[in-house]
Amino acid sequence: MTDLPLFLQAFHFLRPLWLLLVPLVLLVWWWVRRPLQRGAMQAEGIAPHLREALTVGRAQRRRLMPIDSTAAILLLGALGAAGPTWSRQPDPFAAQSAPAVIVLAVTPGMEQTDLPPSRLERGKQKIRDFLDLRAGARTALVAYAGTAHVVLPMTEDAQVMVPYLEGLSPEVMPREGAVAGEALSLAAAMLAEETAPGGILFVTDSLDPADVAPLDASSAPLAVLSMRPEGSRDRGLDALSAPVIEATPDPSDIRKLDGLLNAAYRRAQLDDVDQPWEDRAHWLAWPAALLLLLSFRRGWTMRWVGIAGLTLLLTPEGARAEGIADWFLTLDQQGRIAFDNKHYARAGELFVDPLWRGYALYRSGQYDDAALVLDRVETAQAAFLQGMAQIKGRHYRDGVRAFETALARDPDYPGAAENLETAQRIVAYVEAAQAASDTGEDQGIGADEEVYDNESGQGEETLREADGAAEGGLLTAEQWMNTVDTRTEDFLRMRFALEAAQPPQNAGAAAQPHEDDGAAAPAGEAPAPNAPAAEEGGE
């Protein structure tokens, strides 16, 4: 937490009664130190240099005494025992960054090359850096020019967004212009469906003065990444009261934007009474350990350390740890450290606990392996995660069964009923599309290699061909998504043209047909009520 006011507001002690030791330690320190605080020798007629030589203990009073380091260690121990804290324990089943909607201006002005290679390409680079910084967080993408469109709804997989981002250019937009207000409405509508507070990031080089008031009135935290060269000004951006951050060659601008958008999310985390406070006492162990080094003297202490080292070296071969981390941490604890650092593949290799291991495999994209591991755990939480893994792996009917199992184990499990309904709709859509397409021999279009889960046997089970064209020669969004030879920019151009031709009230619904490769993923991953225990073992 980098916000100082928020830190001061949240700081407290979990076990404040231990603070009663602080005055006791100070009293003992003063009582031991007091005899050493004698005044200078009052002896008239003695030369100053002789008086200094005859005074005993004067040098010791100016040195650091053993009682000083002992008192400091005891004080740090008392403060650590009191349990200082200023943040909640992170929920491993929830992203640790706020949901965010990235709004990119795709206008002719963004193609200027004063920010090489161009303002638009530099903006795309910054968006990719933003996605990398927020790995695992829910993020959506909106593009606007004369019309505004949802390019991709909320997703946790940043790699899904990259090809859509690359396909954006002014040529794919139906009309020229800069309707930032309409883009803000789309972004706000998506954030309203999220369970956690989120933010909106505008990536643009200019802003129409008419859009300044709507952006300033946004209820969600909003920030702007200015894609203008240093020293240039824009009337709309200058009038905006929301933070406007200039693009920099290094990632400092992205880190600053992430901190601004996460402010409301961090405050919401502090208000979440279901999550326990995180004990920060271990931070005080390091200065205490450094002070403890002052107490080492030549003698029995060092001999004891040598004997302890020899004991570790002479341990039988079968009991020897493979690494230094194994001396102090269990595999589950090492896996938790890797998981917290977002090294999910490494965490999946380390975890022994099947629930944690399955979730780490899921977060690393190994959906089939995750579903197999989670099958060993008979809890609603495991079944829910297994369902998410099956859906992401395109085993839709298996996902339906997993969500049904989760509800059978816990009818009130958060998110299970909603995701079951979504999974059932996906199965129905796939089977209906396959039944309608049949073999596709009359259409004369080559089938792609995409395989769908179709246990009911409706239509062809292994091949799905592209449907025919819609009225006027235009393909629908689903038809374009299912053709393998279509470039991303062609798909976006046609989809945006269809959306722009629809009535305004239907544009928002038509803008969100897919999250991942032609099939919408479940609405969201509800955090589990209780995180599995992975902290048992050595210290």
Protein Blocks (a to p, Z undefined) as FASTA:
>chain_A
ZZfklmmmmgccfblmlmmmmmmmmmmmmmmmmmmmcccdddehiafklmmmmpghklmm
mpccfklmmmmmmmmmmmmmnopafbdcddfkbcfbdcddddddddfklmpckbcfbfkl
mmmmmmmmmmmmmgoiacdddddffbccdfbacdfblklmmmmmmmgcfklpmbgcjdfk
lmmmmmmmmmmmpmbdcddddddfbdcfklmmmmmmpmbdcddddfbdehiacfklmmpm
bdcddddfblklmmmmmmmmmmmmmmmmmmmmkbccddfklmmmmmmmmmmmmmpccdjk
lmmmmmmmmmmmmpcfklpcfbfklmmpcfklmmmmmmmnopaklmmmmpmblmlmmmmm
mmnopamlmmmmmmmpccfklmmmmmmmmmmnopaklmmmmmmmmmmmomklghklmmmm
mmmmmmmmmmmmmmmnmnommnopacdfbdcddfkopajfkbccdddddehhiacfklmm
mpmkbcfklmmmmmmmmmmmpcfklmmmmmmmbfgghiacdfbdcddfbdcdfkgccZZ
